[in-house]
Amino acid sequence: MSTFYAIVEALNNCLWGIPMLLLLFGTHLFLTWKTGLIQRKLPLAIRLSLTPDAAVGAETGNGDGGLSPFASLTTALASSLGVGNIVGMGTAVALGGPGAVFWCWITGFFGIATTYGEALLSLKFRVYTPDGQPAGGPMYVLEYGLRRKFAAVLFAVCGVLASFGIGCAVQVHAMADTLPVPPIITGLAVGLLTCFVIFGGNQAISRVCEKLVPFMTLFYLLGCLMILVANRAFLLPACRLILKCAFAPRAVSGGMAGSGLLLAARYGVARGLFTNEAGMGSAPLAAAAARCSDPVRQALVASTATFWDTLVVCLITGLVIVSHLLAREPALLASGVALSGSSFTWRAFSAIPCLGQPVLLFSIVTFAYATILGWSFYGERCLTYLFGPKALFPYRLCWIFTLVFAPMLELPMIFEISDLPNALMALPNLLGLLLLADVIRDETRIYFSGK
């Protein structure tokens, strides 16, 4: 086992090194250029995402089968709004200083174009099953758009494996680490709750996500707002410190505040890339299931997931952490004492008497559970592509089994095994995005030329 772990760790160090980060961020920049700065259409995209389903059906003439546009968006958000949005920003600040918050935000801004592009392609090249259900995602783009069957199969296989890792085992382990009960109790409870949902199929998963995601996000943001109000006198100084540290050419002082541009950019960009999943190929699996006949329209809706994930939730979490450090623990900010990312977030919420820790505990549990549901949807889409619907029942049984027993495994091993299929998902997806960038550009121009 130790040899296997060492091999996986070495592969991850190679695949998730600087070249992968440059490839992902470079794709964000390239597609931003190709789409003519699609981020300019963000107000339109948000408005479309909130359009009632009846209006969508009337406009597209395709109201049967699939998910509503809003349900597909919340299903995608369920997977990306995970524990990383809460404790991940603390890790970025701990390792890269306050400037990492800015670079995470910038990465999310450009990542909107990648989310838009991969959703558009997945919608354009999707197919319909005999019962009228839409089936799409990067595997269909690679098979029908690029004629690369091997790359399509590789993506689907890695998508199934990644769903068990980052989407299932990591999330339930985070819940077990947070809740004050034995890990096996957490696993059994989460497994039972999930069983009632996933055996109801995609519609049941999307219905739960449609209600859970807006509620849990607003609940968490209200908790953040309480902290920001309490630290309101330090909010502008926090913004100034974030910008100063983001562009400081080198470490100009001790502690986290002196990390300098390179460390801030490294950890901020990495956190932004990992938290919103833009370029990984997961989000378009939900977008392609939407009831919408126009790829550009639904791609605009899908792109708002990156906006809410990184430009809103991650940014506000970063402001909460930095303002708390300035207001209550300036010595810690100056000393650079090594703490885990979760410690920063817990310290900030602990400043709210009585309510702070329960709010954060509830948020971690709900964010993790939503990710479990979102990734089960992704895994089912990939498995259906490979083997058809007959494989779903054993997949769901294995999913529940993983939820029950994963909390008793070692977390570093889970992370290492999870990161490998994630990287192998991203590579064929990015290949499709770059080679079909002209299709994204042309579809975008045609849609907006008629507006």
C-alpha positions in Angstrom: 0.0 0.0 0.0 2.8 2.4 0.8 4.3 1.8 -2.7 1.0 2.5 -4.3 0.5 5.7 -2.2 4.0 6.9 -3.2 3.3 6.3 -6.9 0.0 8.2 -6.7 1.7 11.0 -4.8 4.4 11.3 -7.4 1.9 11.3 -10.3 -0.1 14.1 -8.5 3.0 16.2 -8.0 3.6 15.9 -11.7 0.0 16.5 -12.9 -0.9 19.2 -10.5 2.3 21.2 -10.7 2.8 24.6 -12.2 2.2 23.4 -15.8 -1.4 22.4 -14.9 -2.1 25.7 -13.2 -0.7 27.6 -16.1 -2.8 25.5 -18.5 -6.0 26.1 -16.6 -5.4 29.8 -16.1 -4.2 30.2 -19.7 -7.4 28.5 -20.9 -9.4 31.0 -18.9 -7.5 33.9 -20.5 -7.7 32.4 -24.0 -11.5 31.8 -23.8 -12.1 35.3 -22.4 -10.4 36.6 -25.5 -12.2 34.2 -27.9 -15.6 35.1 -26.4 -15.0 38.8 -26.6 -15.0 39.1 -22.7 -18.2 37.2 -22.1 -18.0 38.4 -18.5 -19.6 41.6 -19.8 -22.8 39.6 -20.1 -22.9 38.6 -16.5 -25.9 40.8 -15.6 -27.8 39.1 -18.4 -26.7 35.7 -17.3 -27.9 36.3 -13.7 -31.2 37.5 -15.0 -31.6 34.5 -17.3 -30.8 32.1 -14.4 -33.6 33.6 -12.4 -36.2 33.5 -15.2 -39.2 31.3 -14.3 -39.2 27.8 -15.9 -42.5 28.5 -17.7 -40.9 31.4 -19.5 -38.0 29.2 -20.6 -40.2 26.6 -22.0 -42.2 29.1 -23.9 -39.1 30.6 -25.4 -37.3 27.4 -26.4 -40.3 25.3 -27.3 -38.5 22.4 -25.5 -40.1 22.0 -22.1 -40.1 18.2 -21.9 -37.4 16.1 -20.4 -34.3 17.2 -18.5 -33.9 19.6 -15.7 -35.0 23.2 -15.5 -32.3 25.7 -16.2 -32.3 26.8 -12.5 -32.2 23.2 -11.3 -29.2 22.4 -13.5 -27.4 25.5 -12.1 -28.0 24.6 -8.5 -26.9 21.0 -9.2 -23.6 22.4 -10.6 -23.3 24.8 -7.6 -23.9 21.9 -5.2 -20.7 20.2 -6.4 -18.5 23.3 -6.5 -19.8 25.0 -3.3 -18.0 22.6 -1.0 -16.0 22.8 2.2 -13.1 24.3 0.2 -15.0 27.5 -0.1 -15.1 27.8 3.7 -11.8 26.5 4.9 -9.9 26.7 1.6 -9.7 30.5 1.7 -8.2 30.2 5.1 -5.5 27.9 3.7 -4.8 30.4 0.8 -4.4 33.2 3.3 -2.3 31.1 5.7 0.1 30.1 2.9 -0.1 33.1 0.5 -1.0 36.0 2.7 -4.0 38.3 2.4 -3.1 39.0 -1.3 -4.2 35.5 -2.2 -7.8 36.6 -1.8 -7.4 39.0 -4.7 -5.8 36.4 -7.0 -8.5 33.9 -6.2 -11.1 36.5 -7.2 -9.2 37.3 -10.4 -9.0 33.6 -11.3 -12.8 33.3 -10.8 -13.5 36.3 -13.0 -11.6 34.8 -15.9 -12.9 31.3 -15.1 -16.4 32.5 -16.0 -15.3 32.3 -19.7 -14.2 28.7 -19.3 -17.3 27.6 -17.5 -19.4 29.3 -20.3 -17.4 27.6 -23.0 -17.5 24.1 -21.7 -21.2 24.4 -21.0 -21.9 25.7 -24.5 -20.0 22.8 -26.2 -21.7 20.2 -24.0 -25.1 21.6 -24.9 -24.3 21.9 -28.6 -23.0 18.3 -28.9 -25.5 16.6 -26.5 -27.7 13.8 -27.7 -31.2 12.5 -26.6 -31.9 9.1 -25.1 -34.9 7.0 -26.4 -37.1 8.3 -23.6 -36.4 11.9 -24.5 -33.8 12.8 -21.8 -30.8 15.0 -22.8 -27.4 13.4 -22.3 -24.3 15.6 -22.7 -21.0 16.6 -21.2 -17.3 16.7 -22.2 -17.4 13.0 -23.2 -20.0 13.7 -25.9 -18.0 16.8 -27.0 -14.9 14.7 -27.4 -16.7 11.9 -29.2 -18.9 13.9 -31.5 -17.2 17.2 -31.7 -13.5 16.1 -32.0 -14.0 12.4 -32.9 -11.7 11.4 -30.1 -13.4 8.3 -28.6 -10.5 7.3 -26.4 -10.4 10.8 -24.8 -14.1 10.6 -24.2 -13.9 7.3 -22.5 -10.9 8.5 -20.4 -12.9 11.5 -19.2 -15.9 9.4 -18.3 -13.9 6.7 -16.5 -12.0 9.4 -14.5 -15.3 11.2 -13.8 -16.7 8.1 -12.2 -13.5 7.6 -10.1 -13.4 11.3 -9.1 -17.0 11.2 -8.0 -16.1 8.6 -5.4 -13.0 10.6 -4.3 -13.4 14.4 -4.2 -17.2 14.2 -4.4 -17.9 11.5 -1.9 -15.1 10.3 0.4 -13.5 13.7 1.0 -16.8 15.4 1.8 -18.1 12.8 4.2 -14.7 12.8 5.9 -14.9 16.6 6.4 -18.3 16.1 8.0 -17.0 13.4 10.3 -14.1 15.6 11.4 -16.5 18.5 12.2 -19.4 16.7 14.0 -18.9 15.6 17.6 -20.0 12.0 17.0 -18.0 8.8 16.1 -17.1 8.7 12.4 -19.1 5.6 11.8 -22.3 7.3 13.0 -21.7 10.2 10.6 -21.1 7.8 7.8 -24.3 5.8 8.5 -26.4 9.0 8.9 -25.1 10.6 5.7 -25.4 7.3 3.8 -29.1 6.9 4.9 -30.0 10.5 4.0 -28.3 10.2 0.6 -29.9 6.8 -0.1 -33.4 8.4 -0.1 -32.3 11.0 -2.6 -30.0 9.3 -5.2 -32.3 6.2 -5.6 -34.9 8.7 -6.8 -32.8 9.5 -9.8 -31.6 12.8 -11.4 -34.9 14.6 -10.8 -34.8 13.8 -7.1 -31.2 15.0 -6.8 -31.9 18.2 -8.7 -35.0 18.9 -6.6 -33.1 18.7 -3.4 -30.2 20.8 -4.8 -32.7 23.4 -6.0 -33.9 23.9 -2.5 -30.8 23.2 -0.4 -28.2 25.3 -2.4 -29.9 28.7 -2.2 -30.8 28.2 1.5 -27.3 27.0 2.6 -25.6 29.8 0.7 -27.8 32.5 2.1 -27.4 31.1 5.6 -23.6 31.0 5.3 -23.4 34.5 3.8 -25.6 35.9 6.6 -23.1 34.5 9.1 -20.3 36.2 7.2 -22.3 39.4 7.1 -22.6 39.3 10.9 -18.8 39.1 11.2 -18.3 41.9 8.6 -20.7 44.2 10.4 -18.9 43.5 13.7 -15.6 44.3 12.0 -16.9 47.1 9.8 -14.3 49.5 11.0 -11.6 47.2 9.6 -13.3 46.3 6.3 -11.7 49.1 4.2 -8.3 48.4 5.8 -8.7 44.7 5.0 -9.4 45.6 1.3 -6.4 47.8 1.2 -4.2 45.1 2.8 -5.4 42.5 0.3 -4.6 44.8 -2.7 -1.3 45.8 -1.2 -0.2 42.2 -0.6 -1.4 41.1 -4.0 1.0 43.4 -5.8 3.9 43.6 -3.4 6.9 42.5 -5.5 8.5 40.6 -2.6 8.1 40.0 1.1 8.3 43.5 2.5 7.6 42.6 6.1 7.3 39.6 8.4 4.3 37.3 8.8 1.5 36.6 6.4 1.2 40.2 5.4 4.7 40.0 3.9 4.2 37.0 1.7 4.8 38.9 -1.6 3.3 38.7 -5.0 4.6 35.3 -6.0 3.2 33.4 -3.0 0.0 35.4 -3.1 -0.6 34.6 -6.7 0.4 31.0 -6.4 -2.0 30.1 -3.6 -4.7 32.5 -4.7 -4.8 31.2 -8.3 -4.6 27.6 -7.1 -7.5 28.1 -4.7 -9.6 29.8 -7.4 -8.9 27.0 -9.9 -9.8 24.2 -7.5 -12.9 25.7 -5.9 -14.9 26.6 -8.9 -14.0 23.6 -11.0 -13.9 25.7 -14.2 -12.0 23.7 -16.8 -12.4 20.4 -14.9 -15.4 19.3 -17.1 -17.7 18.6 -14.2 -20.1 21.6 -14.3 -21.2 21.0 -18.0 -22.5 17.6 -17.0 -25.3 19.4 -15.2 -25.7 22.2 -17.8 -26.2 19.7 -20.6 -29.2 18.2 -18.7 -31.1 21.4 -18.8 -34.3 22.1 -20.8 -33.1 24.7 -23.1 -32.7 24.4 -26.9 -30.2 27.3 -27.2 -26.7 26.4 -26.1 -25.6 30.0 -25.6 -28.5 30.9 -23.4 -28.0 27.9 -21.0 -24.2 28.4 -21.1 -24.7 32.0 -19.8 -26.8 30.5 -17.0 -24.1 27.9 -16.2 -21.4 30.6 -16.1 -23.0 32.2 -13.1 -22.0 29.2 -11.0 -18.4 30.4 -11.1 -19.6 33.9 -10.2 -21.4 32.8 -7.1 -18.7 30.3 -6.1 -15.6 32.4 -6.4 -16.5 36.0 -6.9 -19.1 36.0 -4.1 -18.6 33.2 -1.6 -14.8 32.9 -1.7 -14.3 36.7 -1.7 -16.6 37.2 1.2 -14.9 34.4 3.1 -11.5 36.0 2.4 -12.8 39.4 3.7 -14.2 37.8 6.8 -10.8 36.1 7.6 -8.6 39.2 6.9 -10.9 41.7 8.6 -11.0 39.4 11.7 -7.2 39.2 11.8 -6.9 42.9 11.6 -9.6 43.5 14.2 -8.9 40.8 16.8 -5.6 39.1 16.1 -3.2 41.6 14.4 -0.3 39.9 16.2 -1.1 36.6 14.4 -1.3 38.4 11.1 2.2 40.0 11.7 3.8 36.9 13.1 2.9 34.4 10.5 2.4 31.6 13.0 1.7 28.4 11.1 -2.0 27.5 11.4 -4.3 25.3 9.3 -6.8 27.0 7.0 -9.7 25.7 9.0 -8.3 27.4 12.1 -8.5 30.8 10.5 -12.2 30.3 9.6 -13.1 28.9 13.0 -11.4 31.8 14.8 -13.3 34.3 12.7 -16.7 32.7 13.3 -15.9 32.1 17.0 -15.9 35.9 17.4 -19.7 35.8 17.1 -20.9 34.9 20.6 -23.1 31.8 20.9 -24.0 31.7 17.2 -20.7 31.7 15.4 -19.6 28.1 15.7 -23.1 26.6 15.2 -23.4 28.7 12.0 -20.1 27.5 10.7 -20.8 23.9 11.7 -24.1 23.9 9.9 -22.5 25.5 6.8 -19.7 22.9 6.6 -22.2 20.1 6.9 -24.6 21.4 4.3 -22.0 22.4 1.9 -20.4 19.0 2.1 -23.7 17.2 1.7 -24.7 19.3 -1.3 -21.3 18.4 -2.9 -22.1 14.7 -2.3 -25.4 15.1 -4.2 -23.9 17.1 -7.0 -21.1 14.7 -7.6 -23.3 11.7 -7.5 -25.2 13.3 -10.4 -21.9 13.8 -12.3 -20.8 10.2 -11.6 -24.1 8.8 -12.9 -23.8 10.9 -16.1 -20.4 9.5 -16.8 -21.3 5.9 -15.9 -24.4 6.1 -18.1 -22.2 7.2 -21.0 -20.0 4.1 -20.5 -22.4 1.4 -19.7 -26.0 2.7 -20.0 -28.7 3.0 -17.3 -28.3 -0.6 -16.1 -25.1 0.3 -14.3 -26.8 2.9 -12.1 -28.1 0.6 -9.4 -24.8 -1.0 -8.4 -23.1 2.5 -8.7 -25.6 3.9 -6.1 -25.0 0.9 -3.8 -21.2 1.5 -4.0 -21.8 5.2 -3.4 -23.7 4.6 -0.1 -21.0 2.0 0.9 -18.3 4.7 0.4 -20.2 7.2 2.4 -20.5 4.8 5.4 -16.9 3.7 5.6 -14.9 6.6 4.1 -14.8 8.6 7.5 -12.6 5.8 8.9 -9.9 6.1 6.3 -6.9 8.4 6.4 -7.7 11.8 4.8 -4.3 12.4 3.2 -4.6 9.1 1.3 -8.2 10.0 0.2 -7.0 13.3 -1.1 -4.1 11.8 -3.1 -6.2 9.1 -4.7 -8.9 11.8 -5.5 -6.6 14.3 -7.1 -5.3 11.9 -9.8 -8.6 11.3 -11.6 -9.5 15.0 -11.3 -6.3 15.8 -13.3 -7.0 13.2 -15.8 -10.6 14.6 -16.3 -9.2 18.1 -16.8 -6.7 17.2 -19.5 -9.1 15.8 -22.2 -11.7 18.5 -21.3 -9.2 21.3 -21.8 -8.1 19.6 -25.1 -11.7 19.9 -26.3 -12.1 23.5 -25.2 -8.9 24.7 -26.9 -9.5 22.8 -30.2 -13.2 23.8 -30.4 -12.7 27.4 -29.3 -13.7 28.7 -32.7 -17.1 26.9 -32.3 -17.6 28.7 -29.0 -16.7 32.1 -30.6 -19.0 31.5 -33.6 -22.0 30.4 -31.6 -21.5 33.4 -29.3 -21.4 35.8 -32.2 -24.5 34.3 -33.8 -26.5 34.5 -30.6 -25.7 38.1 -29.8 -25.9 39.4 -33.3 -29.6 38.7 -33.2 -30.1 40.6 -29.9 
